[in-house]
């Protein structure tokens, strides 16, 4: 990671902010997966254009967040990437499907970090 100039800048800035050596941070980031801390469904009722807020963290940077909305049998009803907000830990997924009233679903969120680790969390 430190061989790539663009990636090195990210790790140097993060290490400086944490007050630790760059090498120590890169090793820690390699061994730690990102986390999904919260899936906020308060603005979601099953209609298109609604938002699902996701709070995700990592040692250095969450590079991507994706959401799946599944029916009770596990079939994907919709899928797509979330957009990073002003705050690096908050991501927003905007729904694309209108579901029947009362449709039971689960929301599955997958986060990815710089080393490529993926973490998935589901919420009914």
Buried (B, 14 or more C-beta within 10 A) or exposed (E): BEEEEEBBEBBEEBBEEEEEEBEEBBEBBBEBBBBBEBBBBEEBEBEEEBBBBBBBBBBBBBBBBBBBBBEEEEEEBBBEEBEBEEEEBBBBBBBEEEBEEEEEBBBBBBBBBBBEBEBEBEBE
